Amino acid sequence: MKKRVKELNYTEIAQSSQFQALLKHKRQFILPLSLFFFAFYFTLPILTSYTTVLNTPAFGSVSWAWVFAFAQFIMTWVLCILYSRRAAKFDVLVQQIRQQMKG
């Protein structure tokens, strides 16, 4: 005899307060980080194209442009680590919503 699994009503899930809270938390995290990423990323080409502020030596013969470019790699790794940690919390909320909707 087959065990009957309750089918999920995705419209009901999308309209639930728990799901709306999950979307709100994700948006509050992702939007500021995305805006920061794009601002930081596009600052380098804009500054190097229209100013000479990054052409001055930071230390030795290494200019601030190279320091800024290297900082972009660090920023990318940090944002990835932050997102991975926060995504684990989002996954817990998703599991709670699924359990509540199933049971």
Biopython code that builds the backbone (N, CA, C, O; Angstrom):
import numpy as np
from Bio.PDB.StructureBuilder import StructureBuilder

atoms = [
    (1, "MET", "N", (0.844, -1.166, 0.000)),
    (1, "MET", "CA", (0.000, 0.000, 0.000)),
    (1, "MET", "C", (0.899, 1.243, 0.000)),
    (1, "MET", "O", (1.830, 1.349, 0.799)),
    (2, "LYS", "N", (0.612, 2.158, -0.887)),
    (2, "LYS", "CA", (1.403, 3.369, -0.993)),
    (2, "LYS", "C", (1.027, 4.361, 0.094)),
    (2, "LYS", "O", (-0.139, 4.535, 0.447)),
    (3, "LYS", "N", (2.055, 4.997, 0.601)),
    (3, "LYS", "CA", (1.830, 6.048, 1.581)),
    (3, "LYS", "C", (1.498, 7.324, 0.827)),
    (3, "LYS", "O", (2.238, 7.730, -0.070)),
    (4, "ARG", "N", (0.419, 7.941, 1.175)),
    (4, "ARG", "CA", (-0.004, 9.145, 0.475)),
    (4, "ARG", "C", (0.674, 10.365, 1.097)),
    (4, "ARG", "O", (0.580, 10.597, 2.302)),
    (5, "VAL", "N", (1.345, 11.127, 0.268)),
    (5, "VAL", "CA", (2.043, 12.326, 0.711)),
    (5, "VAL", "C", (1.162, 13.529, 0.403)),
    (5, "VAL", "O", (0.626, 13.674, -0.696)),
    (6, "LYS", "N", (1.033, 14.386, 1.409)),
    (6, "LYS", "CA", (0.235, 15.584, 1.223)),
    (6, "LYS", "C", (0.950, 16.505, 0.239)),
    (6, "LYS", "O", (2.123, 16.831, 0.416)),
    (7, "GLU", "N", (0.225, 16.919, -0.799)),
    (7, "GLU", "CA", (0.819, 17.820, -1.778)),
    (7, "GLU", "C", (0.821, 19.230, -1.223)),
    (7, "GLU", "O", (-0.114, 19.665, -0.551)),
    (8, "LEU", "N", (1.898, 19.927, -1.527)),
    (8, "LEU", "CA", (2.036, 21.286, -1.030)),
    (8, "LEU", "C", (1.287, 22.258, -1.915)),
    (8, "LEU", "O", (1.333, 22.160, -3.141)),
    (9, "ASN", "N", (0.602, 23.192, -1.292)),
    (9, "ASN", "CA", (-0.087, 24.252, -2.007)),
    (9, "ASN", "C", (0.851, 25.454, -2.032)),
    (9, "ASN", "O", (0.977, 26.171, -1.039)),
    (10, "TYR", "N", (1.510, 25.671, -3.169)),
    (10, "TYR", "CA", (2.529, 26.703, -3.257)),
    (10, "TYR", "C", (1.948, 28.106, -3.158)),
    (10, "TYR", "O", (2.633, 29.022, -2.704)),
    (11, "THR", "N", (0.727, 28.289, -3.564)),
    (11, "THR", "CA", (0.081, 29.595, -3.404)),
    (11, "THR", "C", (-0.107, 29.901, -1.935)),
    (11, "THR", "O", (0.125, 31.025, -1.490)),
    (12, "GLU", "N", (-0.524, 28.905, -1.187)),
    (12, "GLU", "CA", (-0.702, 29.069, 0.258)),
    (12, "GLU", "C", (0.632, 29.356, 0.944)),
    (12, "GLU", "O", (0.714, 30.196, 1.840)),
    (13, "ILE", "N", (1.664, 28.654, 0.516)),
    (13, "ILE", "CA", (2.995, 28.869, 1.087)),
    (13, "ILE", "C", (3.470, 30.294, 0.795)),
    (13, "ILE", "O", (3.964, 30.979, 1.691)),
    (14, "ALA", "N", (3.323, 30.736, -0.448)),
    (14, "ALA", "CA", (3.788, 32.070, -0.841)),
    (14, "ALA", "C", (3.046, 33.173, -0.102)),
    (14, "ALA", "O", (3.592, 34.256, 0.109)),
    (15, "GLN", "N", (1.813, 32.909, 0.290)),
    (15, "GLN", "CA", (1.024, 33.918, 0.984)),
    (15, "GLN", "C", (1.146, 33.827, 2.506)),
    (15, "GLN", "O", (0.609, 34.675, 3.218)),
    (16, "SER", "N", (1.833, 32.826, 3.002)),
    (16, "SER", "CA", (1.947, 32.657, 4.451)),
    (16, "SER", "C", (2.850, 33.725, 5.053)),
    (16, "SER", "O", (3.752, 34.244, 4.394)),
    (17, "SER", "N", (2.593, 34.036, 6.299)),
    (17, "SER", "CA", (3.386, 35.066, 6.979)),
    (17, "SER", "C", (4.824, 34.614, 7.186)),
    (17, "SER", "O", (5.736, 35.440, 7.156)),
    (18, "GLN", "N", (5.048, 33.313, 7.396)),
    (18, "GLN", "CA", (6.405, 32.814, 7.577)),
    (18, "GLN", "C", (7.238, 32.984, 6.298)),
    (18, "GLN", "O", (8.404, 33.375, 6.353)),
    (19, "PHE", "N", (6.623, 32.686, 5.157)),
    (19, "PHE", "CA", (7.328, 32.826, 3.886)),
    (19, "PHE", "C", (7.604, 34.296, 3.587)),
    (19, "PHE", "O", (8.681, 34.643, 3.102)),
    (20, "GLN", "N", (6.646, 35.145, 3.871)),
    (20, "GLN", "CA", (6.835, 36.579, 3.666)),
    (20, "GLN", "C", (7.956, 37.101, 4.562)),
    (20, "GLN", "O", (8.743, 37.951, 4.144)),
    (21, "ALA", "N", (8.029, 36.594, 5.792)),
    (21, "ALA", "CA", (9.108, 36.994, 6.702)),
    (21, "ALA", "C", (10.462, 36.521, 6.164)),
    (21, "ALA", "O", (11.453, 37.247, 6.251)),
    (22, "LEU", "N", (10.505, 35.305, 5.608)),
    (22, "LEU", "CA", (11.739, 34.795, 5.009)),
    (22, "LEU", "C", (12.193, 35.698, 3.869)),
    (22, "LEU", "O", (13.368, 36.059, 3.793)),
    (23, "LEU", "N", (11.275, 36.062, 2.989)),
    (23, "LEU", "CA", (11.625, 36.950, 1.877)),
    (23, "LEU", "C", (12.120, 38.302, 2.383)),
    (23, "LEU", "O", (13.060, 38.871, 1.828)),
    (24, "LYS", "N", (11.491, 38.808, 3.427)),
    (24, "LYS", "CA", (11.897, 40.092, 3.993)),
    (24, "LYS", "C", (13.320, 40.006, 4.545)),
    (24, "LYS", "O", (14.131, 40.901, 4.307)),
    (25, "HIS", "N", (13.628, 38.939, 5.278)),
    (25, "HIS", "CA", (14.975, 38.763, 5.835)),
    (25, "HIS", "C", (16.024, 38.617, 4.719)),
    (25, "HIS", "O", (17.116, 39.177, 4.811)),
    (26, "LYS", "N", (15.685, 37.872, 3.684)),
    (26, "LYS", "CA", (16.616, 37.704, 2.572)),
    (26, "LYS", "C", (16.860, 39.031, 1.872)),
    (26, "LYS", "O", (17.995, 39.366, 1.534)),
    (27, "ARG", "N", (15.790, 39.781, 1.656)),
    (27, "ARG", "CA", (15.913, 41.077, 0.979)),
    (27, "ARG", "C", (16.737, 42.054, 1.814)),
    (27, "ARG", "O", (17.555, 42.797, 1.272)),
    (28, "GLN", "N", (16.524, 42.056, 3.133)),
    (28, "GLN", "CA", (17.273, 42.950, 4.017)),
    (28, "GLN", "C", (18.754, 42.602, 4.044)),
    (28, "GLN", "O", (19.582, 43.463, 4.341)),
    (29, "PHE", "N", (19.094, 41.386, 3.747)),
    (29, "PHE", "CA", (20.495, 40.978, 3.722)),
    (29, "PHE", "C", (21.109, 41.165, 2.334)),
    (29, "PHE", "O", (22.194, 41.732, 2.209)),
    (30, "ILE", "N", (20.431, 40.699, 1.307)),
    (30, "ILE", "CA", (20.990, 40.660, -0.037)),
    (30, "ILE", "C", (21.066, 42.041, -0.682)),
    (30, "ILE", "O", (22.061, 42.347, -1.340)),
    (31, "LEU", "N", (20.068, 42.867, -0.517)),
    (31, "LEU", "CA", (20.055, 44.172, -1.180)),
    (31, "LEU", "C", (21.218, 45.065, -0.740)),
    (31, "LEU", "O", (21.932, 45.571, -1.605)),
    (32, "PRO", "N", (21.446, 45.283, 0.555)),
    (32, "PRO", "CA", (22.593, 46.130, 0.931)),
    (32, "PRO", "C", (23.938, 45.553, 0.487)),
    (32, "PRO", "O", (24.814, 46.297, 0.047)),
    (33, "LEU", "N", (24.107, 44.235, 0.600)),
    (33, "LEU", "CA", (25.371, 43.637, 0.176)),
    (33, "LEU", "C", (25.571, 43.761, -1.329)),
    (33, "LEU", "O", (26.690, 43.991, -1.787)),
    (34, "SER", "N", (24.510, 43.613, -2.093)),
    (34, "SER", "CA", (24.614, 43.762, -3.549)),
    (34, "SER", "C", (24.956, 45.199, -3.923)),
    (34, "SER", "O", (25.799, 45.436, -4.787)),
    (35, "LEU", "N", (24.302, 46.153, -3.274)),
    (35, "LEU", "CA", (24.605, 47.563, -3.555)),
    (35, "LEU", "C", (26.053, 47.882, -3.197)),
    (35, "LEU", "O", (26.741, 48.571, -3.949)),
    (36, "PHE", "N", (26.516, 47.385, -2.054)),
    (36, "PHE", "CA", (27.913, 47.602, -1.669)),
    (36, "PHE", "C", (28.851, 46.984, -2.693)),
    (36, "PHE", "O", (29.830, 47.611, -3.097)),
    (37, "PHE", "N", (28.560, 45.752, -3.116)),
    (37, "PHE", "CA", (29.409, 45.068, -4.087)),
    (37, "PHE", "C", (29.539, 45.877, -5.369)),
    (37, "PHE", "O", (30.647, 46.111, -5.851)),
    (38, "PHE", "N", (28.398, 46.307, -5.928)),
    (38, "PHE", "CA", (28.452, 47.049, -7.187)),
    (38, "PHE", "C", (29.151, 48.394, -7.029)),
    (38, "PHE", "O", (29.908, 48.802, -7.910)),
    (39, "ALA", "N", (28.910, 49.086, -5.920)),
    (39, "ALA", "CA", (29.584, 50.363, -5.686)),
    (39, "ALA", "C", (31.093, 50.155, -5.574)),
    (39, "ALA", "O", (31.867, 50.901, -6.174)),
    (40, "PHE", "N", (31.510, 49.158, -4.818)),
    (40, "PHE", "CA", (32.935, 48.884, -4.641)),
    (40, "PHE", "C", (33.568, 48.433, -5.950)),
    (40, "PHE", "O", (34.679, 48.842, -6.286)),
    (41, "TYR", "N", (32.857, 47.591, -6.681)),
    (41, "TYR", "CA", (33.387, 47.047, -7.932)),
    (41, "TYR", "C", (33.584, 48.132, -8.985)),
    (41, "TYR", "O", (34.629, 48.185, -9.634)),
    (42, "PHE", "N", (32.579, 49.004, -9.159)),
    (42, "PHE", "CA", (32.647, 50.009, -10.207)),
    (42, "PHE", "C", (33.469, 51.234, -9.820)),
    (42, "PHE", "O", (33.772, 52.062, -10.679)),
    (43, "THR", "N", (33.832, 51.367, -8.561)),
    (43, "THR", "CA", (34.663, 52.496, -8.148)),
    (43, "THR", "C", (36.038, 52.438, -8.797)),
    (43, "THR", "O", (36.562, 53.473, -9.211)),
    (44, "LEU", "N", (36.626, 51.270, -8.894)),
    (44, "LEU", "CA", (37.970, 51.148, -9.473)),
    (44, "LEU", "C", (38.015, 51.614, -10.932)),
    (44, "LEU", "O", (38.834, 52.476, -11.253)),
    (45, "PRO", "N", (37.182, 51.090, -11.824)),
    (45, "PRO", "CA", (37.275, 51.568, -13.211)),
    (45, "PRO", "C", (36.918, 53.042, -13.363)),
    (45, "PRO", "O", (37.484, 53.733, -14.210)),
    (46, "ILE", "N", (35.988, 53.523, -12.552)),
    (46, "ILE", "CA", (35.615, 54.938, -12.642)),
    (46, "ILE", "C", (36.773, 55.818, -12.183)),
    (46, "ILE", "O", (37.118, 56.791, -12.854)),
    (47, "LEU", "N", (37.377, 55.479, -11.034)),
    (47, "LEU", "CA", (38.486, 56.286, -10.534)),
    (47, "LEU", "C", (39.709, 56.234, -11.451)),
    (47, "LEU", "O", (40.381, 57.245, -11.654)),
    (48, "THR", "N", (39.993, 55.056, -12.001)),
    (48, "THR", "CA", (41.164, 54.967, -12.878)),
    (48, "THR", "C", (40.914, 55.620, -14.232)),
    (48, "THR", "O", (41.864, 56.038, -14.895)),
    (49, "SER", "N", (39.670, 55.716, -14.651)),
    (49, "SER", "CA", (39.364, 56.329, -15.946)),
    (49, "SER", "C", (39.298, 57.850, -15.879)),
    (49, "SER", "O", (39.712, 58.530, -16.818)),
    (50, "TYR", "N", (38.782, 58.386, -14.782)),
    (50, "TYR", "CA", (38.491, 59.814, -14.739)),
    (50, "TYR", "C", (39.329, 60.611, -13.738)),
    (50, "TYR", "O", (39.229, 61.838, -13.703)),
    (51, "THR", "N", (40.155, 59.941, -12.920)),
    (51, "THR", "CA", (41.009, 60.663, -11.972)),
    (51, "THR", "C", (42.391, 60.019, -11.950)),
    (51, "THR", "O", (42.625, 58.979, -12.566)),
    (52, "THR", "N", (43.281, 60.657, -11.236)),
    (52, "THR", "CA", (44.614, 60.091, -11.056)),
    (52, "THR", "C", (44.877, 59.781, -9.588)),
    (52, "THR", "O", (46.018, 59.538, -9.195)),
    (53, "VAL", "N", (43.827, 59.790, -8.783)),
    (53, "VAL", "CA", (43.977, 59.619, -7.340)),
    (53, "VAL", "C", (44.602, 58.264, -6.980)),
    (53, "VAL", "O", (45.314, 58.168, -5.980)),
    (54, "LEU", "N", (44.354, 57.236, -7.760)),
    (54, "LEU", "CA", (44.887, 55.904, -7.460)),
    (54, "LEU", "C", (46.264, 55.655, -8.064)),
    (54, "LEU", "O", (46.830, 54.574, -7.898)),
    (55, "ASN", "N", (46.801, 56.643, -8.760)),
    (55, "ASN", "CA", (48.107, 56.470, -9.396)),
    (55, "ASN", "C", (49.265, 56.703, -8.439)),
    (55, "ASN", "O", (50.403, 56.371, -8.771)),
    (56, "THR", "N", (49.017, 57.255, -7.281)),
    (56, "THR", "CA", (50.090, 57.539, -6.335)),
    (56, "THR", "C", (50.557, 56.245, -5.678)),
    (56, "THR", "O", (49.764, 55.323, -5.487)),
    (57, "PRO", "N", (51.830, 56.174, -5.335)),
    (57, "PRO", "CA", (52.366, 54.950, -4.723)),
    (57, "PRO", "C", (51.785, 54.709, -3.324)),
    (57, "PRO", "O", (51.715, 55.625, -2.505)),
    (58, "ALA", "N", (51.378, 53.484, -3.068)),
    (58, "ALA", "CA", (50.898, 53.098, -1.738)),
    (58, "ALA", "C", (52.084, 52.679, -0.887)),
    (58, "ALA", "O", (52.227, 53.118, 0.254)),
    (59, "PHE", "N", (52.922, 51.838, -1.441)),
    (59, "PHE", "CA", (54.183, 51.441, -0.812)),
    (59, "PHE", "C", (55.103, 50.930, -1.914)),
    (59, "PHE", "O", (54.701, 50.120, -2.748)),
    (60, "GLY", "N", (56.307, 51.400, -1.907)),
    (60, "GLY", "CA", (57.256, 51.033, -2.958)),
    (60, "GLY", "C", (56.762, 51.497, -4.308)),
    (60, "GLY", "O", (56.348, 52.646, -4.468)),
    (61, "SER", "N", (56.805, 50.609, -5.276)),
    (61, "SER", "CA", (56.316, 50.954, -6.614)),
    (61, "SER", "C", (54.888, 50.478, -6.868)),
    (61, "SER", "O", (54.410, 50.521, -8.002)),
    (62, "VAL", "N", (54.212, 50.028, -5.824)),
    (62, "VAL", "CA", (52.831, 49.541, -5.948)),
    (62, "VAL", "C", (51.881, 50.717, -5.737)),
    (62, "VAL", "O", (51.912, 51.371, -4.695)),
    (63, "SER", "N", (51.040, 50.979, -6.732)),
    (63, "SER", "CA", (50.110, 52.110, -6.634)),
    (63, "SER", "C", (48.828, 51.691, -5.910)),
    (63, "SER", "O", (48.562, 50.508, -5.697)),
    (64, "TRP", "N", (48.055, 52.701, -5.544)),
    (64, "TRP", "CA", (46.775, 52.442, -4.873)),
    (64, "TRP", "C", (45.802, 51.693, -5.778)),
    (64, "TRP", "O", (44.913, 50.998, -5.285)),
    (65, "ALA", "N", (45.956, 51.825, -7.078)),
    (65, "ALA", "CA", (45.082, 51.080, -8.004)),
    (65, "ALA", "C", (45.256, 49.579, -7.812)),
    (65, "ALA", "O", (44.278, 48.832, -7.818)),
    (66, "TRP", "N", (46.508, 49.134, -7.640)),
    (66, "TRP", "CA", (46.755, 47.705, -7.406)),
    (66, "TRP", "C", (46.233, 47.264, -6.042)),
    (66, "TRP", "O", (45.707, 46.160, -5.902)),
    (67, "VAL", "N", (46.375, 48.111, -5.060)),
    (67, "VAL", "CA", (45.849, 47.792, -3.723)),
    (67, "VAL", "C", (44.329, 47.665, -3.786)),
    (67, "VAL", "O", (43.755, 46.737, -3.217)),
    (68, "PHE", "N", (43.682, 48.600, -4.480)),
    (68, "PHE", "CA", (42.228, 48.573, -4.608)),
    (68, "PHE", "C", (41.783, 47.327, -5.372)),
    (68, "PHE", "O", (40.803, 46.682, -5.000)),
    (69, "ALA", "N", (42.509, 46.994, -6.442)),
    (69, "ALA", "CA", (42.159, 45.807, -7.231)),
    (69, "ALA", "C", (42.292, 44.537, -6.396)),
    (69, "ALA", "O", (41.441, 43.652, -6.478)),
    (70, "PHE", "N", (43.348, 44.440, -5.597)),
    (70, "PHE", "CA", (43.513, 43.273, -4.727)),
    (70, "PHE", "C", (42.423, 43.238, -3.662)),
    (70, "PHE", "O", (41.952, 42.163, -3.291)),
    (71, "ALA", "N", (42.021, 44.404, -3.171)),
    (71, "ALA", "CA", (40.952, 44.476, -2.167)),
    (71, "ALA", "C", (39.627, 43.952, -2.727)),
    (71, "ALA", "O", (38.790, 43.460, -1.970)),
    (72, "GLN", "N", (39.433, 44.050, -4.022)),
    (72, "GLN", "CA", (38.206, 43.526, -4.619)),
    (72, "GLN", "C", (38.136, 42.001, -4.503)),
    (72, "GLN", "O", (37.056, 41.442, -4.311)),
    (73, "PHE", "N", (39.267, 41.341, -4.618)),
    (73, "PHE", "CA", (39.280, 39.887, -4.420)),
    (73, "PHE", "C", (38.925, 39.546, -2.977)),
    (73, "PHE", "O", (38.147, 38.629, -2.719)),
    (74, "ILE", "N", (39.495, 40.282, -2.055)),
    (74, "ILE", "CA", (39.203, 40.047, -0.642)),
    (74, "ILE", "C", (37.728, 40.314, -0.358)),
    (74, "ILE", "O", (37.076, 39.540, 0.343)),
    (75, "MET", "N", (37.202, 41.416, -0.907)),
    (75, "MET", "CA", (35.794, 41.753, -0.709)),
    (75, "MET", "C", (34.884, 40.649, -1.250)),
    (75, "MET", "O", (33.880, 40.312, -0.621)),
    (76, "THR", "N", (35.223, 40.091, -2.396)),
    (76, "THR", "CA", (34.402, 39.028, -2.979)),
    (76, "THR", "C", (34.380, 37.799, -2.078)),
    (76, "THR", "O", (33.320, 37.217, -1.847)),
    (77, "TRP", "N", (35.536, 37.404, -1.572)),
    (77, "TRP", "CA", (35.594, 36.252, -0.673)),
    (77, "TRP", "C", (34.812, 36.507, 0.613)),
    (77, "TRP", "O", (34.091, 35.629, 1.088)),
    (78, "VAL", "N", (34.953, 37.697, 1.172)),
    (78, "VAL", "CA", (34.231, 38.019, 2.414)),
    (78, "VAL", "C", (32.722, 37.986, 2.187)),
    (78, "VAL", "O", (31.987, 37.436, 3.007)),
    (79, "LEU", "N", (32.257, 38.562, 1.091)),
    (79, "LEU", "CA", (30.825, 38.541, 0.808)),
    (79, "LEU", "C", (30.322, 37.110, 0.585)),
    (79, "LEU", "O", (29.216, 36.771, 1.006)),
    (80, "CYS", "N", (31.113, 36.285, -0.065)),
    (80, "CYS", "CA", (30.722, 34.880, -0.267)),
    (80, "CYS", "C", (30.620, 34.138, 1.063)),
    (80, "CYS", "O", (29.688, 33.361, 1.276)),
    (81, "ILE", "N", (31.568, 34.375, 1.947)),
    (81, "ILE", "CA", (31.540, 33.730, 3.262)),
    (81, "ILE", "C", (30.326, 34.202, 4.055)),
    (81, "ILE", "O", (29.628, 33.395, 4.670)),
    (82, "LEU", "N", (30.075, 35.518, 4.039)),
    (82, "LEU", "CA", (28.915, 36.052, 4.757)),
    (82, "LEU", "C", (27.618, 35.465, 4.218)),
    (82, "LEU", "O", (26.738, 35.084, 4.990)),
    (83, "TYR", "N", (27.497, 35.389, 2.883)),
    (83, "TYR", "CA", (26.282, 34.841, 2.301)),
    (83, "TYR", "C", (26.119, 33.360, 2.629)),
    (83, "TYR", "O", (25.010, 32.913, 2.923)),
    (84, "SER", "N", (27.190, 32.606, 2.585)),
    (84, "SER", "CA", (27.102, 31.172, 2.893)),
    (84, "SER", "C", (26.614, 30.951, 4.319)),
    (84, "SER", "O", (25.785, 30.077, 4.573)),
    (85, "ARG", "N", (27.132, 31.741, 5.237)),
    (85, "ARG", "CA", (26.685, 31.608, 6.632)),
    (85, "ARG", "C", (25.229, 32.000, 6.791)),
    (85, "ARG", "O", (24.478, 31.330, 7.499)),
    (86, "ARG", "N", (24.827, 33.073, 6.141)),
    (86, "ARG", "CA", (23.435, 33.515, 6.261)),
    (86, "ARG", "C", (22.495, 32.564, 5.534)),
    (86, "ARG", "O", (21.363, 32.360, 5.972)),
    (87, "ALA", "N", (22.951, 31.980, 4.431)),
    (87, "ALA", "CA", (22.116, 31.035, 3.683)),
    (87, "ALA", "C", (21.773, 29.823, 4.529)),
    (87, "ALA", "O", (20.689, 29.256, 4.385)),
    (88, "ALA", "N", (22.668, 29.422, 5.400)),
    (88, "ALA", "CA", (22.373, 28.299, 6.297)),
    (88, "ALA", "C", (21.200, 28.645, 7.211)),
    (88, "ALA", "O", (20.364, 27.789, 7.497)),
    (89, "LYS", "N", (21.135, 29.882, 7.664)),
    (89, "LYS", "CA", (20.005, 30.315, 8.492)),
    (89, "LYS", "C", (18.722, 30.378, 7.667)),
    (89, "LYS", "O", (17.645, 30.032, 8.151)),
    (90, "PHE", "N", (18.850, 30.827, 6.410)),
    (90, "PHE", "CA", (17.674, 30.834, 5.534)),
    (90, "PHE", "C", (17.167, 29.417, 5.292)),
    (90, "PHE", "O", (15.959, 29.191, 5.230)),
    (91, "ASP", "N", (18.076, 28.472, 5.157)),
    (91, "ASP", "CA", (17.687, 27.079, 4.937)),
    (91, "ASP", "C", (16.902, 26.525, 6.121)),
    (91, "ASP", "O", (15.963, 25.751, 5.938)),
    (92, "VAL", "N", (17.284, 26.920, 7.329)),
    (92, "VAL", "CA", (16.546, 26.487, 8.521)),
    (92, "VAL", "C", (15.132, 27.033, 8.475)),
    (92, "VAL", "O", (14.182, 26.312, 8.779)),
    (93, "LEU", "N", (14.976, 28.297, 8.099)),
    (93, "LEU", "CA", (13.633, 28.888, 7.997)),
    (93, "LEU", "C", (12.808, 28.180, 6.922)),
    (93, "LEU", "O", (11.611, 27.960, 7.104)),
    (94, "VAL", "N", (13.439, 27.827, 5.813)),
    (94, "VAL", "CA", (12.727, 27.116, 4.749)),
    (94, "VAL", "C", (12.248, 25.754, 5.249)),
    (94, "VAL", "O", (11.114, 25.356, 4.981)),
    (95, "GLN", "N", (13.101, 25.048, 5.966)),
    (95, "GLN", "CA", (12.708, 23.740, 6.508)),
    (95, "GLN", "C", (11.548, 23.874, 7.488)),
    (95, "GLN", "O", (10.654, 23.027, 7.511)),
    (96, "GLN", "N", (11.556, 24.924, 8.292)),
    (96, "GLN", "CA", (10.453, 25.158, 9.228)),
    (96, "GLN", "C", (9.149, 25.413, 8.481)),
    (96, "GLN", "O", (8.096, 24.912, 8.875)),
    (97, "ILE", "N", (9.219, 26.182, 7.419)),
    (97, "ILE", "CA", (8.019, 26.458, 6.613)),
    (97, "ILE", "C", (7.528, 25.176, 5.971)),
    (97, "ILE", "O", (6.325, 24.914, 5.965)),
    (98, "ARG", "N", (8.430, 24.374, 5.432)),
    (98, "ARG", "CA", (8.026, 23.117, 4.801)),
    (98, "ARG", "C", (7.370, 22.184, 5.807)),
    (98, "ARG", "O", (6.333, 21.588, 5.515)),
    (99, "GLN", "N", (7.960, 22.052, 6.982)),
    (99, "GLN", "CA", (7.390, 21.172, 8.018)),
    (99, "GLN", "C", (6.002, 21.675, 8.440)),
    (99, "GLN", "O", (5.080, 20.881, 8.626)),
    (100, "GLN", "N", (5.866, 22.965, 8.587)),
    (100, "GLN", "CA", (4.583, 23.516, 9.011)),
    (100, "GLN", "C", (3.517, 23.295, 7.941)),
    (100, "GLN", "O", (2.367, 23.000, 8.267)),
    (101, "MET", "N", (3.887, 23.435, 6.672)),
    (101, "MET", "CA", (2.921, 23.271, 5.601)),
    (101, "MET", "C", (2.567, 21.795, 5.362)),
    (101, "MET", "O", (1.461, 21.481, 4.921)),
    (102, "LYS", "N", (3.507, 20.905, 5.653)),
    (102, "LYS", "CA", (3.228, 19.483, 5.491)),
    (102, "LYS", "C", (2.343, 18.959, 6.620)),
    (102, "LYS", "O", (1.446, 18.144, 6.404)),
    (103, "GLY", "N", (2.620, 19.448, 7.827)),
    (103, "GLY", "CA", (1.948, 18.879, 8.983)),
    (103, "GLY", "C", (0.797, 19.699, 9.414)),
    (103, "GLY", "O", (0.121, 19.353, 10.382)),
]
sb = StructureBuilder()
sb.init_structure("model")
sb.init_model(0)
sb.init_chain("A")
sb.init_seg("    ")
for serial, (resi, resn, name, xyz) in enumerate(atoms, 1):
    if name == "N":
        sb.init_residue(resn, " ", resi, " ")
    sb.init_atom(name, np.array(xyz, "f"), 0.0, 1.0, " ", f" {name:<3s}", serial, name[0])
structure = sb.get_structure()
